């Protein structure tokens, strides 16, 4: 079947080369496609449609020539067209050059993303978008929801390394009407290779503070099948006492083409232990945490005529052992905290393309369970904690989350309108709704204005519901939080120039936050805070259209935002520690032949304050600037890199009382082998 799709009346060009990845744009159409000129920042959240992604500070934007390409992916058609939403896509080329040692550092270079790290090299970090909390951003791995029901602190425990990520796709704004409750303020999709090529790669890292790392990966691709396998180990002695870490990852992704469909398999395992100096309370700095994560998914998808579909069954299990005292525990300390969260789910969705536009619908059933000696309701029969002598899970809870969504997009010359709704229920009780509409209109040749209004919601985590500690008290009667978000903006794309400017307003009600009266000793989770967040963000990038120029990319972006809280006289623990302002400037340039340099300057100013542990006084967060630099040499098979994080050795605090790393120099050496 040949399908000539040009709903906007734009002049078509034919293209000759396209990265035929398993999650690339148009994959779900399963057809020969002639498309308009696109940037390489091309898709959104692994369910493709024609997109014009506007890059942020770390996104590569370059013209890619496409000829007639037959696409047959296991992923269904995208709902969030970049015509109507702000989407940032970070490509493999940029990931290979950006001065960053972890996924968290890469994401931190996107202006709308707030990364609050508790240690270096991605040991533990909280992620939020546009002033949301760390529980309000959905994280996906190759399109599969891997967010943790215990707490958002674990959402970035992903069994893949930065070196094996093909691209990162970021939806800046709510996505609950397609992906469900977790995409309250945004969604981030991590996409890996699935074995479309045949090669092998070995990457070695070394650096200050005893940093050592090794990553090995291999990919075997054939006409009807492909397999990608990677394993890694990274460790450090730490940049200050009790900040050492050791992390191991194993990950497999494969596919098999069966007629008009494709069978896919993902398997992953992570084991990570780290000194948690003052992570959750500075009163006891000798904390330690060990986490393990298992992940698997089987999927099948394909295309029949104008209909594309995908089915997926997935399972994730996460183990968390938290030690308030790594050693020399006092007599009153009974035992460590043990948690085991399990998620089992299945999702079916499809898309139908007709003269009336694109219609998409889907259904998902997801079971979330927690076993713990802290979280949940008492078990009638305790369950032994694996690997211990005499420790038992004494509490548990579980819930079934069922959802159904429908969405439709129409194209009328330069006008695009997309609208839909999702209905969700927990254990068959009350129905919660997410709904919205996105509209964009092309003006002139290279500009497009867009607007959207979306209502979204989020279910509480098991920590919100049940956690009890010396200073915290959970609330099992919490109900979902909700918000309505409005956005208005304009985009411009011409040759190597891309930019966008947008303003947003989020009116959130029944916000789940930890609050207390000034005279209270404990923070309690409650649906008490009413929060209005508004802001403006902009991004600009330039990538020369011809090769050989000194500058390879220039990027600039900024975010300004503010939140107003209405919670009477109660103090708030999380809601008002938002980024007030953030600016990112990046430059990627050549030096000589295969030698290049990459610079990134981030300036941020955080609202809110914290109790300084040493002085006991209330202290506001100080604004700070971080400069990261990278030097890279690329040969035919060998590549060598030098990364310097925090070049100016800035001392700063981004999360109460937790000292962040100073200057950290690391080296990398990679060797690539192509089998054919």
C-alpha positions as CSV (number, residue, x, y, z in Angstrom):
1,X,0.0,0.0,0.0
2,X,1.3,3.5,-0.9
3,X,0.1,6.3,1.3
4,X,0.7,9.9,0.4
5,X,0.0,11.9,3.5
6,X,0.1,15.7,3.3
7,X,-2.9,17.1,5.3
8,X,-1.4,20.5,5.7
9,X,-1.0,21.3,2.0
10,X,2.8,21.8,2.3
11,X,5.1,21.3,-0.6
12,X,6.5,17.8,-0.5
13,X,10.1,16.7,-0.9
14,X,11.3,13.2,-1.3
15,X,13.9,12.0,1.2
16,X,16.6,9.3,0.8
17,X,17.9,8.5,4.2
18,X,16.0,7.8,7.4
19,X,16.9,6.2,10.7
20,X,14.7,3.1,10.5
21,X,14.4,2.6,14.3
22,X,11.7,0.4,15.8
23,X,10.1,3.4,17.5
24,X,10.7,6.0,14.8
25,X,8.2,8.4,13.3
26,X,5.5,6.9,11.0
27,X,6.4,3.4,12.1
28,X,2.9,2.3,12.9
29,X,1.6,3.2,9.5
30,X,3.2,0.1,8.0
31,X,3.1,1.7,4.6
32,X,5.2,3.4,2.0
33,X,5.2,7.0,3.1
34,X,6.1,10.3,1.4
35,X,6.4,13.0,4.0
36,X,7.2,16.7,4.3
37,X,10.5,18.2,5.4
38,X,11.0,17.2,9.0
39,X,13.6,18.0,11.7
40,X,15.5,15.0,13.1
41,X,13.7,15.7,16.3
42,X,10.9,13.8,15.0
43,X,8.6,11.7,17.2
44,X,6.8,11.7,20.5
45,X,6.5,9.1,23.2
46,X,7.1,6.1,21.0
47,X,3.8,6.1,19.2
48,X,4.5,7.9,16.0
49,X,2.8,10.5,13.9
50,X,4.1,13.4,11.7
51,X,5.8,15.7,14.1
52,X,7.9,18.8,14.1
53,X,9.6,18.6,17.4
54,X,11.1,21.9,18.6
55,X,14.5,21.3,20.2
56,X,15.5,22.4,23.7
57,X,19.1,23.1,24.8
58,X,20.4,19.5,24.2
59,X,18.4,18.6,21.1
60,X,20.0,18.1,17.7
61,X,18.0,19.5,14.8
62,X,19.0,18.7,11.3
63,X,17.3,18.0,8.0
64,X,17.0,14.3,7.1
65,X,16.2,13.2,3.6
66,X,13.6,10.4,3.4
67,X,12.7,8.4,0.3
68,X,9.9,5.8,0.2
69,X,10.2,4.0,3.5
70,X,8.3,0.9,4.5
71,X,7.6,1.1,8.2
72,X,6.2,-1.8,10.3
73,X,6.5,-1.0,14.0
74,X,5.1,-2.6,17.1
75,X,4.1,0.8,18.4
76,X,0.8,2.4,17.5
77,X,0.3,5.9,16.1
78,X,1.1,8.9,18.3
79,X,-1.6,11.1,19.8
80,X,0.5,14.1,20.8
81,X,1.4,15.7,17.5
82,X,4.2,18.2,17.8
83,X,2.1,20.6,15.8
84,X,-0.1,21.1,18.9
85,X,2.2,20.5,21.8
86,X,5.7,21.3,23.0
87,X,7.8,18.2,22.6
88,X,11.6,17.9,23.1
89,X,13.5,15.1,21.5
90,X,17.2,14.4,22.3
91,X,18.9,12.4,19.6
92,X,21.6,9.8,19.8
93,X,24.1,12.2,18.2
94,X,23.6,14.7,20.9
95,X,23.7,12.2,23.7
96,X,27.1,11.1,22.4
97,X,28.5,14.6,22.7
98,X,26.7,16.3,25.5
99,X,28.9,16.9,28.6
100,X,27.0,14.6,31.0
101,X,27.8,11.4,32.8
102,X,24.2,10.2,33.4
103,X,20.7,10.4,32.2
104,X,19.8,12.7,35.0
105,X,22.5,15.2,34.0
106,X,21.2,15.2,30.4
107,X,17.6,15.8,31.5
108,X,18.8,18.6,33.7
109,X,19.9,20.5,30.6
110,X,16.3,20.9,29.4
111,X,14.9,24.1,30.8
112,X,11.4,22.9,31.7
113,X,12.8,19.9,33.7
114,X,13.7,20.1,37.3
115,X,16.2,17.5,38.5
116,X,17.0,17.4,42.2
117,X,19.9,15.0,42.7
118,X,20.9,13.4,45.9
119,X,24.3,12.3,44.6
120,X,26.5,12.2,41.6
121,X,26.3,10.1,38.4
122,X,22.6,9.4,38.6
123,X,22.6,7.6,42.0
124,X,19.2,9.0,43.0
125,X,17.3,11.9,41.6
126,X,13.8,13.4,41.6
127,X,12.4,14.6,38.3
128,X,9.5,17.1,37.7
129,X,8.2,19.2,34.8
130,X,6.9,22.7,34.8
131,X,6.7,23.1,38.6
132,X,5.1,19.7,39.3
133,X,6.2,17.3,42.0
134,X,8.5,14.3,41.5
135,X,5.4,12.0,41.7
136,X,3.7,13.9,38.8
137,X,6.0,12.9,35.9
138,X,5.4,9.7,34.0
139,X,8.5,7.7,33.0
140,X,8.4,5.2,30.1
141,X,10.9,2.8,28.7
142,X,10.3,2.2,25.0
143,X,6.7,3.3,25.5
144,X,6.0,1.2,28.7
145,X,5.0,2.9,31.9
146,X,7.7,1.9,34.5
147,X,6.8,4.5,37.1
148,X,7.0,3.2,40.7
149,X,3.8,3.0,42.8
150,X,5.8,3.1,46.1
151,X,7.3,6.6,45.4
152,X,8.5,8.8,42.6
153,X,12.0,8.7,44.2
154,X,12.4,5.4,42.3
155,X,11.1,6.5,38.9
156,X,14.6,6.9,37.4
157,X,15.8,3.5,38.5
158,X,16.0,2.3,34.9
159,X,18.2,-0.7,33.9
160,X,19.9,1.1,30.9
161,X,22.9,3.4,30.7
162,X,23.2,6.7,28.9
163,X,25.5,5.2,26.3
164,X,22.9,2.7,25.0
165,X,19.9,5.2,24.8
166,X,18.9,6.0,21.2
167,X,16.9,9.0,22.1
168,X,14.8,10.7,24.8
169,X,11.3,12.1,24.1
170,X,9.8,14.7,26.5
171,X,6.2,15.8,26.5
172,X,6.2,19.2,28.3
173,X,2.7,19.3,29.8
174,X,-0.1,16.9,30.9
175,X,-0.5,13.6,29.1
176,X,-3.0,11.8,31.3
177,X,-5.7,11.5,28.6
178,X,-3.6,8.9,26.9
179,X,-1.1,7.6,29.4
180,X,-3.2,7.7,32.5
181,X,-2.8,9.2,36.0
182,X,1.0,9.4,36.1
183,X,1.4,12.0,33.3
184,X,0.1,14.8,35.5
185,X,2.6,17.4,34.5
186,X,4.4,15.7,31.7
187,X,6.0,12.4,30.4
188,X,9.5,11.2,29.5
189,X,10.1,8.2,27.2
190,X,13.6,6.5,27.1
191,X,14.2,4.7,23.9
192,X,16.9,2.1,23.3
193,X,18.2,0.2,20.3
194,X,16.2,-3.0,19.4
195,X,18.8,-4.7,17.2
196,X,18.3,-3.1,13.8
197,X,22.0,-3.1,13.1
198,X,24.9,-5.6,13.7
199,X,27.7,-4.1,15.8
200,X,29.4,-4.2,19.2
201,X,30.7,-1.5,21.5
202,X,32.9,-1.4,24.6
203,X,33.0,1.8,26.7
204,X,35.3,2.4,29.7
205,X,35.1,5.3,32.1
206,X,37.5,6.5,34.8
207,X,37.7,9.6,36.8
208,X,38.1,11.4,40.1
209,X,36.8,10.0,43.4
210,X,37.6,6.5,42.4
211,X,35.2,6.5,39.5
212,X,35.4,3.3,37.3
213,X,32.9,2.1,34.8
214,X,32.6,-0.5,32.0
215,X,29.7,-0.9,29.5
216,X,29.6,-3.6,26.8
217,X,26.8,-3.9,24.2
218,X,26.1,-5.9,21.1
219,X,23.5,-5.7,18.4
220,X,22.6,-8.3,15.8
221,X,20.2,-7.3,13.1
222,X,18.7,-9.4,10.3
223,X,15.9,-8.9,7.8
224,X,13.2,-10.3,10.0
225,X,14.8,-10.1,13.5
226,X,17.1,-8.2,15.8
227,X,18.6,-8.4,19.2
228,X,20.3,-5.8,21.4
229,X,22.1,-6.8,24.6
230,X,24.0,-4.6,27.1
231,X,25.7,-5.0,30.5
232,X,27.4,-2.4,32.6
233,X,29.1,-1.8,36.0
234,X,29.9,1.6,37.5
235,X,31.3,2.5,41.0
236,X,32.8,5.4,42.9
237,X,34.3,6.0,46.3
238,X,32.2,9.1,46.6
239,X,32.9,12.9,46.6
240,X,32.3,13.3,50.3
241,X,31.9,10.8,53.2
242,X,29.1,8.2,52.7
243,X,28.5,9.1,49.0
244,X,30.0,6.0,47.5
245,X,28.0,3.9,45.1
246,X,28.0,0.8,42.9
247,X,25.5,0.1,40.1
248,X,25.1,-2.8,37.7
249,X,22.7,-3.0,34.7
250,X,21.7,-5.8,32.3
251,X,19.3,-5.1,29.5
252,X,18.0,-7.0,26.4
253,X,15.7,-5.7,23.7
254,X,14.7,-7.8,20.6
255,X,12.1,-8.0,17.9
256,X,10.9,-10.6,15.4
257,X,8.9,-9.8,12.3
258,X,6.0,-12.2,11.7
259,X,4.1,-11.4,8.6
260,X,2.4,-8.1,9.0
261,X,3.2,-7.9,12.7
262,X,6.2,-7.6,15.0
263,X,6.8,-9.5,18.2
264,X,8.9,-7.6,20.8
265,X,10.7,-8.6,24.0
266,X,12.3,-6.5,26.7
267,X,14.2,-7.8,29.8
268,X,16.1,-5.7,32.3
269,X,17.8,-5.9,35.7
270,X,19.4,-3.2,37.9
271,X,21.3,-3.6,41.2
272,X,22.4,-0.3,42.9
273,X,23.7,0.4,46.3
274,X,24.8,3.8,47.6
275,X,25.7,5.8,50.6
276,X,22.8,8.1,51.3
277,X,24.4,10.9,53.2
278,X,21.6,13.0,54.7
279,X,19.2,11.9,52.0
280,X,16.0,12.0,54.0
281,X,17.2,13.6,57.3
282,X,20.5,15.4,58.1
283,X,20.1,14.3,61.7
284,X,21.4,10.8,60.7
285,X,23.9,11.3,57.8
286,X,25.1,7.7,57.8
287,X,22.2,6.4,55.7
288,X,22.4,3.7,53.0
289,X,20.1,2.4,50.4
290,X,20.0,-0.7,48.2
291,X,17.6,-1.0,45.2
292,X,17.0,-3.7,42.7
293,X,14.7,-3.6,39.7
294,X,13.4,-6.3,37.4
295,X,11.6,-5.4,34.2
296,X,10.1,-7.4,31.3
297,X,7.7,-6.8,28.5
298,X,6.3,-8.8,25.6
299,X,4.5,-7.0,22.8
300,X,2.9,-7.6,19.4
301,X,1.8,-5.0,16.9
302,X,1.3,-4.4,13.3
303,X,-0.8,-2.8,10.6
304,X,-3.8,-3.9,8.5
305,X,-4.8,-1.5,5.8
306,X,-5.3,1.9,7.5
307,X,-5.5,0.4,11.0
308,X,-2.4,0.0,13.3
309,X,-2.5,-1.8,16.6
310,X,-0.2,-2.8,19.5
311,X,-0.7,-5.2,22.4
312,X,1.7,-5.3,25.4
313,X,2.0,-7.3,28.6
314,X,4.6,-6.0,31.1
315,X,5.9,-6.7,34.6
316,X,8.2,-4.7,37.0
317,X,9.4,-5.6,40.4
318,X,11.4,-3.2,42.6
319,X,13.2,-4.0,45.9
320,X,14.2,-1.2,48.2
321,X,16.2,-1.6,51.5
322,X,16.7,1.7,53.4
323,X,19.1,1.8,56.3
324,X,18.8,4.8,58.6
325,X,22.1,3.6,60.1
326,X,24.6,2.1,57.8
327,X,26.7,1.1,60.8
328,X,26.8,1.6,64.6
329,X,23.0,1.7,65.0
330,X,21.7,2.8,68.4
331,X,19.9,0.4,70.6
332,X,16.5,1.9,69.9
333,X,16.8,1.2,66.1
334,X,14.8,-1.9,65.4
335,X,15.4,-2.8,61.7
336,X,15.8,-1.3,58.3
337,X,12.9,-0.4,56.0
338,X,12.1,-3.1,53.4
339,X,9.8,-2.6,50.4
340,X,8.9,-4.8,47.4
341,X,6.6,-3.2,44.8
342,X,5.2,-5.2,41.9
343,X,3.4,-3.9,38.8
344,X,1.7,-6.2,36.3
345,X,-0.1,-4.7,33.4
346,X,-1.5,-5.1,29.9
347,X,-2.3,-2.5,27.3
348,X,-4.0,-2.7,23.9
349,X,-4.3,0.3,21.7
350,X,-4.9,1.1,18.0
351,X,-5.2,3.9,15.5
352,X,-7.3,4.2,12.4
353,X,-6.4,6.7,9.6
354,X,-9.3,7.9,7.4
355,X,-10.3,10.9,5.4
356,X,-11.9,12.3,8.6
357,X,-8.5,12.2,10.4
358,X,-6.9,9.9,12.9
359,X,-8.9,8.0,15.6
360,X,-7.1,6.3,18.4
361,X,-8.5,4.2,21.3
362,X,-7.1,1.9,23.9
363,X,-7.6,0.1,27.1
364,X,-5.1,-0.8,30.0
365,X,-5.4,-2.8,33.1
366,X,-2.6,-2.4,35.7
367,X,-2.1,-4.1,39.1
368,X,0.1,-2.3,41.6
369,X,1.1,-4.1,44.8
370,X,3.4,-3.3,47.8
371,X,4.9,-5.6,50.4
372,X,6.6,-3.8,53.2
373,X,7.4,-3.6,56.9
374,X,6.3,0.1,56.9
375,X,3.8,0.7,54.1
376,X,0.3,-0.8,53.9
377,X,-2.2,-2.5,56.1
378,X,-1.2,-5.4,58.4
379,X,-0.9,-8.8,56.8
380,X,-2.6,-11.8,58.4
381,X,0.5,-13.9,57.7
382,X,3.9,-12.1,57.3
383,X,6.0,-12.8,54.3
384,X,9.8,-13.4,54.7
385,X,12.1,-10.9,53.1
386,X,14.2,-12.8,50.6
387,X,17.9,-12.8,51.5
388,X,17.5,-12.1,55.2
389,X,17.6,-14.3,58.2
390,X,14.6,-13.1,60.2
391,X,13.0,-10.1,58.6
392,X,9.4,-10.2,57.4
393,X,7.1,-8.0,55.3
394,X,4.3,-7.3,57.8
395,X,2.2,-4.9,55.7
396,X,0.8,-4.8,52.2
397,X,-1.7,-3.2,49.8
398,X,-2.7,-3.6,46.2
399,X,-5.0,-2.0,43.6
400,X,-6.2,-2.5,40.1
401,X,-6.2,0.5,37.9
402,X,-8.3,0.1,34.8
403,X,-8.6,2.8,32.1
404,X,-10.0,3.4,28.6
405,X,-9.3,6.3,26.3
406,X,-10.4,7.6,22.9
407,X,-8.8,10.4,20.9
408,X,-9.4,11.9,17.5
409,X,-7.3,14.3,15.4
410,X,-8.5,16.2,12.3
411,X,-6.5,18.0,9.7
412,X,-8.0,20.9,7.7
413,X,-5.3,22.5,5.5
414,X,-3.0,24.2,8.0
415,X,-5.4,23.6,11.0
416,X,-4.9,20.6,13.4
417,X,-7.4,19.8,16.1
418,X,-6.9,16.9,18.6
419,X,-9.3,16.0,21.4
420,X,-10.1,13.1,23.6
421,X,-10.8,11.7,27.0
422,X,-9.7,8.9,29.4
423,X,-11.8,7.2,32.1
424,X,-10.0,5.4,34.9
425,X,-11.0,3.6,38.0
426,X,-9.3,2.0,41.0
427,X,-10.7,-1.4,42.1
428,X,-13.9,-0.6,40.1
429,X,-14.9,2.3,42.3
430,X,-15.3,5.9,41.3
431,X,-14.5,6.9,37.8
432,X,-11.8,9.6,37.3
433,X,-11.7,11.6,34.1
434,X,-8.9,13.2,32.1
435,X,-9.9,15.1,28.9
436,X,-8.6,17.9,26.7
437,X,-8.2,19.5,23.3
438,X,-5.2,20.7,21.4
439,X,-5.3,23.1,18.5
440,X,-2.7,24.5,16.1
441,X,-2.8,26.7,13.0
442,X,-0.1,27.3,10.5
443,X,0.5,31.0,9.8
444,X,2.7,32.1,7.0
445,X,5.1,29.4,5.8
446,X,7.3,28.7,8.8
447,X,5.2,29.6,11.8
448,X,2.6,27.8,13.8
449,X,0.5,29.0,16.7
450,X,-0.9,26.4,19.1
451,X,-3.2,26.3,22.2
452,X,-4.4,23.5,24.5
453,X,-6.6,22.9,27.5
454,X,-6.3,19.6,29.4
455,X,-7.7,18.2,32.7
456,X,-5.5,15.6,34.4
457,X,-5.3,13.7,37.7
458,X,-2.9,11.5,39.8
459,X,-3.5,8.7,42.3
460,X,-1.5,8.8,45.5
461,X,1.6,6.6,45.9
462,X,1.8,4.0,48.7
463,X,4.2,6.3,50.5
464,X,1.6,9.1,50.4
465,X,-1.0,6.7,51.8
466,X,0.9,4.9,54.5
467,X,4.4,6.2,55.4
468,X,4.9,6.7,59.1
469,X,8.2,7.9,60.6
470,X,9.6,10.2,63.3
471,X,8.5,13.3,61.4
472,X,5.9,12.0,58.9
473,X,2.4,10.6,59.0
474,X,0.7,9.1,55.9
475,X,-3.0,9.4,55.1
476,X,-4.9,6.3,53.8
477,X,-7.9,8.4,53.0
478,X,-6.2,10.5,50.3
479,X,-8.1,11.0,47.0
480,X,-6.7,11.7,43.6
481,X,-5.3,15.2,42.9
482,X,-6.4,17.0,39.8
483,X,-5.5,20.0,37.6
484,X,-6.5,21.9,34.5
485,X,-3.7,23.2,32.4
486,X,-3.9,25.8,29.7
487,X,-1.1,26.6,27.2
488,X,-0.7,29.1,24.3
489,X,2.4,29.4,22.1
490,X,4.1,29.9,18.7
491,X,6.7,27.8,16.9
492,X,9.1,28.6,14.1
493,X,11.1,26.2,11.9
494,X,13.2,27.2,8.9
495,X,16.2,25.3,7.7
496,X,18.5,24.9,10.6
497,X,16.7,27.4,12.8
498,X,14.0,26.2,15.3
499,X,12.3,28.0,18.2
500,X,9.3,28.1,20.3
501,X,7.7,30.4,22.9
502,X,4.8,29.3,25.1
503,X,3.0,30.3,28.2
504,X,1.2,27.9,30.5
505,X,-1.2,28.0,33.5
506,X,-2.0,25.0,35.7
507,X,-4.8,25.3,38.2
508,X,-4.4,22.3,40.6
509,X,-6.9,21.2,43.3
510,X,-6.7,18.7,46.1
511,X,-3.0,18.6,45.6
512,X,-1.3,15.8,47.6
513,X,1.3,17.5,49.7
514,X,3.0,17.0,53.1
515,X,1.7,19.8,55.3
516,X,1.7,20.8,59.0
517,X,0.9,23.8,61.3
518,X,4.0,25.6,62.4
519,X,3.4,24.2,65.9
520,X,3.1,20.6,64.8
521,X,6.0,18.1,65.0
522,X,4.9,15.8,62.1
523,X,4.2,16.4,58.4
524,X,1.0,14.7,57.2
525,X,0.0,13.9,53.7
526,X,-3.3,15.6,52.7
527,X,-5.4,16.8,49.8
528,X,-5.2,20.3,51.2
529,X,-3.2,22.4,48.9
530,X,-4.7,24.4,46.1
531,X,-1.9,25.4,43.8
532,X,-1.8,27.7,40.8
533,X,1.3,27.5,38.6
534,X,2.0,29.7,35.7
535,X,5.0,30.5,33.6
536,X,6.6,31.0,30.2
537,X,9.3,29.0,28.5
538,X,11.2,29.5,25.2
539,X,13.8,27.6,23.3
540,X,16.0,28.4,20.3
541,X,18.5,26.4,18.4
542,X,20.6,26.6,15.2
543,X,22.2,23.7,13.4
544,X,24.1,24.5,10.2
545,X,22.6,22.8,7.1
546,X,26.0,22.1,5.6
547,X,28.8,20.0,7.1
548,X,32.3,21.2,7.8
549,X,31.3,24.4,9.7
550,X,33.0,25.4,12.9
551,X,29.7,25.6,14.9
552,X,27.7,22.3,14.9
553,X,24.9,23.6,17.2
554,X,23.9,26.5,19.4
555,X,21.1,26.2,21.9
556,X,19.4,28.6,24.2
557,X,16.4,28.1,26.5
558,X,14.8,29.6,29.6
559,X,11.9,28.9,32.0
560,X,10.2,31.5,34.3
561,X,7.5,30.3,36.5
562,X,5.6,31.0,39.8
563,X,3.3,29.0,42.1
564,X,0.7,30.4,44.4
565,X,-0.5,28.2,47.2
566,X,-3.9,28.3,49.0
567,X,-3.6,26.1,52.1
568,X,-4.5,28.5,54.9
569,X,-1.8,28.6,57.6
570,X,-0.2,25.3,56.8
571,X,3.4,24.9,55.9
572,X,4.2,23.0,52.8
573,X,7.0,20.5,52.4
574,X,7.2,20.1,48.6
575,X,4.7,22.3,46.8
576,X,6.6,25.6,46.9
577,X,10.2,24.4,46.3
578,X,9.8,25.0,42.6
579,X,12.2,26.4,40.0
580,X,11.6,30.1,39.8
581,X,13.9,30.6,36.9
582,X,16.2,28.5,34.8
583,X,18.4,29.3,31.8
584,X,20.4,26.9,29.6
585,X,23.0,27.9,27.1
586,X,24.8,25.3,25.0
587,X,27.5,25.3,22.3
588,X,28.8,22.4,20.2
589,X,31.7,23.2,17.9
590,X,34.5,21.6,16.0
591,X,38.2,22.1,16.9
592,X,40.2,20.1,14.4
593,X,39.2,17.2,12.2
594,X,37.6,14.6,14.6
595,X,38.1,16.8,17.7
596,X,35.1,18.8,19.0
597,X,34.0,20.5,22.2
598,X,30.6,20.9,23.9
599,X,29.7,23.5,26.5
600,X,26.6,23.8,28.7
601,X,25.9,26.6,31.1
602,X,22.9,26.2,33.4
603,X,21.7,29.0,35.7
604,X,18.8,28.3,38.1
605,X,17.0,30.1,40.9
606,X,14.8,28.0,43.2
607,X,12.0,29.3,45.4
608,X,11.3,28.0,48.9
609,X,13.5,27.4,51.9
610,X,14.7,24.7,54.3
611,X,15.9,24.4,57.9
612,X,19.7,24.6,57.9
613,X,20.7,21.7,60.1
614,X,23.9,23.2,61.5
615,X,22.5,26.6,62.4
616,X,18.9,25.6,62.9
617,X,17.8,28.7,60.9
618,X,15.5,28.9,57.9
619,X,17.5,29.4,54.8
620,X,16.4,30.2,51.3
621,X,17.8,28.4,48.3
622,X,20.6,30.3,46.7
623,X,20.7,30.8,42.9
624,X,23.7,29.2,41.2
625,X,25.3,28.6,37.8
626,X,26.9,25.3,36.7
627,X,29.3,25.0,33.7
628,X,29.9,21.6,32.2
629,X,32.4,21.0,29.4
630,X,33.2,18.1,27.2
631,X,36.0,17.4,24.8
632,X,35.5,14.6,22.2
633,X,37.6,12.9,19.6
634,X,35.8,10.7,17.1
635,X,37.7,8.3,14.9
636,X,36.5,5.5,12.6
637,X,36.2,2.9,15.4
638,X,37.7,4.6,18.4
639,X,36.4,7.6,20.3
640,X,37.8,9.3,23.4
641,X,36.1,11.8,25.6
642,X,36.9,14.2,28.5
643,X,34.0,15.5,30.7
644,X,34.3,18.1,33.4
645,X,31.2,18.5,35.5
646,X,30.9,21.8,37.5
647,X,34.0,23.3,35.9
648,X,34.0,26.3,38.2
649,X,33.8,24.0,41.3
650,X,30.7,25.7,42.5
651,X,29.4,24.8,46.0
652,X,25.6,24.5,46.0
653,X,22.6,22.9,47.6
654,X,19.6,21.9,45.4
655,X,17.9,19.7,48.0
656,X,17.8,20.7,51.7
657,X,21.2,20.1,53.5
658,X,22.6,17.8,50.8
659,X,25.9,18.9,49.5
660,X,26.3,18.5,45.7
661,X,29.5,17.4,44.0
662,X,32.1,19.9,43.1
663,X,34.3,19.7,40.1
664,X,34.4,16.1,38.8
665,X,36.6,15.1,35.9
666,X,36.1,11.9,34.1
667,X,37.5,10.2,30.9
668,X,35.9,7.8,28.5
669,X,37.2,5.5,25.8
670,X,34.9,3.6,23.4
671,X,35.6,1.1,20.7
672,X,33.1,0.2,18.0
673,X,33.0,-2.8,15.8
674,X,30.6,-3.2,12.8
675,X,29.9,-6.7,11.7
676,X,28.8,-5.6,8.2
